[in-house]
């Protein structure tokens, strides 16, 4: 059978009784017409089964309508519900605005990372980038600025570096969490966190320090354990429980829910009761927190809202618009459950 001829804007315009320029602008949302004209155009599009030639449009506008997002994949046996929620929101928001997300695994070596961004940008494969997992003095920011490629970021870098971002205020979150434990009567509060090289981890740890200092509570250096990864909660909590009775913490704050899971198991294996003997808290509010026993007190991150806000901001930049609020800081919500509800504190 002969190949069907592609329906063009002129075909739609002829059937709708308007100019093809009018059809083009209406379909792009660039002009407003009377309801009758809009209805005729929509009917013609449907009857003729018109499908825009996206490739040709991209060549004319020099736009790919692709947004790049690079990330370092987690090991196959590790869950990352934060990334899953974030990506779902980003993809959903982008598609609603006529954009798609180009997902690429990020290399481990810094030089290779920068090379990957540079190649995507200079070959015009994407219109802009969404960054995450930012480090101090993150080199990706300087590179994208040099290449003059629009970008937004989930997170902050050095304080003197200015760029559009949305971030969770982990400092305020940990300050509020530590205050909650102090209000429960706890005075010996430990914290499980990430290495000093982690900007996010340091930001959250500062909230713990602030709350303890404001309450004039001493901090034993043995109570602060910083390691890399997400699976050291059990070993770290076991180390804390081996301290003498007068030094052993009655509460353990963790910077990530998975650390709280491990700490809770260590407390239980030690023959103690979570919540009564040792309070444990997390960060992230994973869905499973509500179903395990005892439920884990945690800080809820509005990750879906962050993904939506970032994507909306970037698309606005790609369309040449100025952002009313280019830097958004969101405080996490404290969700209290049984793991921090002490009946008595020694």
N, C-alpha and C positions, 0 to 999 in steps of 0.2 A: 504494500500500500504506500502511496506517496506520503512524504512527511508533511505534517500539518504546518501551515505557515504561522509564524509567531504573531499573536495579536499585539498591535502597537497602541500607543497613546492616541494616535490619530484615528484609529478604528473606534476606540472608546468615545473620542470626542465627536466623531461623525454620528454615532448612534445616539449620543446624549444631546446633540444639537448645540454644542459649545466648542470653543477653541481648545486645541490640545494643550496650550499653555494653562488654561483654566483647569483642565483635568489634572495636569501635573502638580499645580500648586494646591489643589484641593486634596489630592492623595498624600501630599507631603505635610498638610496642615498649615500651609503658609498663608492662605487667605480664607476669608469667610464668605460664603455665598448663601443665597436664599435656600430654605429647606427644600423647595421644589427642585432647584438645580442640583443640589447635593443628592437628592433621591434619584434623579435621572442618571447621574454619573455612577452612583453605586449600583443601580440596576443594570447599566451597560457593562460595568466591570464584571458583575455576576453572570450575565447572559453570555458574554463573550469569553468568560473564563480568562480574564486578563491577568497576567503575572508579570510584574516588573522585572526587567533585566538588571539584576543587582550588580553584575560585573560591570556593565556599561555605566551604571550610575556611579559606581565607585571610581571608575576611571575619570569621569567628568568632575567629580567632587574631590578627587585625590584622597578619598577616605575608604578604609577597609571595613568600617563599622565593627572592628574587632578590638577588644580590650585584653591586654596581656596580664596574666597572673602566673607568677612562678613561685613554687614552694618546694621545700625539701620533704619528700614523702616519708611518712613514718614507717617503721618496720611493719611487715604484714600482720604480726600478731598483736599490734597495739591499736587501741581505739583512739580516735580523735574527734569526739562529738563537736568540739568547738569549730574545727575546720569544716566539718560536714554542714553545720548550720550556716556558717559564714558563706561557703560556696553556693549553697542552695539559694540564699538570699541574693547574692551577687548575680547569679545567672538569671534568676526570676526577674529582678529589676532591670537588668540589661535587655533582656528579650522584650520586655514591655515597651522599651524605648527604641527598639529596632537594632539593638547591638547584640553581639555574641561574645562569649569569653573564650580566649585561646589559653588553655591550660598547658603549662610546660613544667616538667620536673626541674628543680634548680640544682645545679652541681654543688658539690661540697666545697671545692676550692674557690677562694674569693676571686682569683683572677679569672677562672672559668665562669663564675657567676656574672661578672661584669661583661665578659665577652658575649654571654648569651643575651643579655639585655641590649648590648650594642648591636648585635646582629639583627635582632628583631626590629630595633628602631631604625637602623640605617637601610634595611631592606624594605621598609614601609609595610611590614606585615601586620602591625598593629597601630592604632591611633593613639593609644595611651596605656598607662600601667596602673594597676593597684598593687601596692606593696604591703607586706606584713612582716612580722618578726624583725622589727627594726633593732639595730644595734647602735651603740654610741658612735657618733661620727660615721654613720652608715654611708659607705662609698657609693651606693646606688643612687643616693640623692644627688651628689655632685655630678655623677655621670649623666643622669637624665636632665639635669639643669643645663649641662654643657651641650647636650644634644637637642635641647629645647623641645623635649617631649613632655606633654602633660602627664601628671601623675598625682595620685592621692595615696595616703597611707593609713593603715590600721596600726596606729601607734606613733610614739614620739621618739626622736633621736636626741641629739644634744640640744640644750635649751636655746642656744644662740642660732640654731638652724630653723628657718621659717619656711613652712610649706603647708599645703592643705592636709589635714588629718582628722580622724575620729579615733578616740582612744577611751579605754576604760580607766577610770581613776582608781588604780589599785592601791595607791597610798591612802586615799580616803577610806577605801574599803577595808583594808587591814586595820586602820585606826579604829574604825567602827566595830570590827569584829573583836579586837582586843579589849575595847571598852566593854563590850557585851560580856566577855568572860570576867573582867574585873567586877562588873556589877553582880555577877553570880557569886562573888566571893573569892575568886582565884587571885593568888598573889605570886605564885611560881608558874610562869607561863613560858613554855618553850616554843620555838618556831622552826619548821622545816622548810628550807628554801633552796633557791638555785645559786650557783656561783656568783661572785661579785661582778663577773663579766656580763651577766644578764641584766640588761637595763630594766626589763619588766620585773624581774625578781628583786632588784635593788629598790625599785620604786615601791613595791609592796612591803618590803622589809622595813623601809623608812616609816611606814604607817604604824607598824608594830612598835618601833623605837619611840615614836612620838607619844603613843598612848601610854606606854610604860613610864616614860619620863614625866609626863603630865600627872600621872597618878603617884609619882615619887616612889616607884617600885624598883628595887635593885634587879639587875639582869646578870645572871650567872653566865659566864662565857660558854659553859657546857650546854646551855639551853639552846644555843643557836647552831644549827647544823646545816651547812650549805653544800650540796652536791649536784652533779650534773645528772640529767635524766629524770624519769618519772616513776621509777620503780624502787627507790631507796627508802620509801616510807617505813617499811617493816623493820629493816636493819637499824635505821636511825632511831625509831621509837624504842626498839629493844635496848639500844645503847642508853637512852634516857632513863628507862625503867631500872637499869642496873646501878643508877646513882644511889647514894645513901638516902635514907628516908627523909632526912631534913633538907636534901637538895633535889630530890625527885620532883619534877613538875607535876602539878595537878591538872594542867591543861596544855594541849599541844595545838598550836595554830599551824596549818599547812598552806602553802601557796598554790596548791592544785588538788583537786578532788582525789586523783589517783594516789597521791601521797597520803591523804586521809584514810583511804581504804586500807593501805598497808599498815598505817599506824594503828588503826582500829583492830586489825587482826593481831598485831603484836600485843596490844593491851589484853585482849581476850586470851591469847595463849599464855600470858603471864598470870592468868587467874584473876584478873581485875575486871570490873564492870565499866564499860564505856558510858560516860555521863555521870555515873555516881562516883567512881574512883578517879577517873581521868577523863576530862572533857576533850573532845577532838573536833576540829572544824576544818572545812575545806574552802576551795575557791573554784567557781565555775558552775556549781549547781547542776551537775549532770542528772539526767532524768532518773537514773537508778537510785539516787540519793533518797528519794521519797519511799522506795520500796524495800530497801534493806533494813535490817533491825540491828541496832537502833538507827533511825533516820539521821543523816548527817547534816548538821548546821553548815550552811555554805553561803557564798556570795554569788548572786545570780548576775551573769553578764548578759546584757541585751544584744547578743551577737547578731541576730537577724536584723535588728534595727541598725546596727553598725554597718552591715553589708549593704543594706538598702541606702543608707545615707552616703556612704562612700561612692557607690556606683552613680547615684544621682548627682553628686558633686562633680565627678569626673566627666560625665556626659555634658553637664553644664559648661565645664571648661572647654570641652571639645567643640561645643557650639558657640564659643566666643563670649560666654556670659561671665560676669563677675559674681563671685560668691559672697553672699551676705554675711555668712559666718564660716570662714574657711578653717577654723580650728575648734573642734567640738570635743569636750571632755565630759564623759558620762559616769556618774557614780553608781557602782553596783548596788544591788538591793540585798539586804541582809535577810536570809531565810532561816529562821530558827527551828531546829528540830531536837530530837531527844539526845543527840550526842553531846550537847553542851548544857543540858538541863540537869545540873547537879542538885542532889537532895541535901548534900552536905559537903563541905570542903575542909580538908585538914589544914 
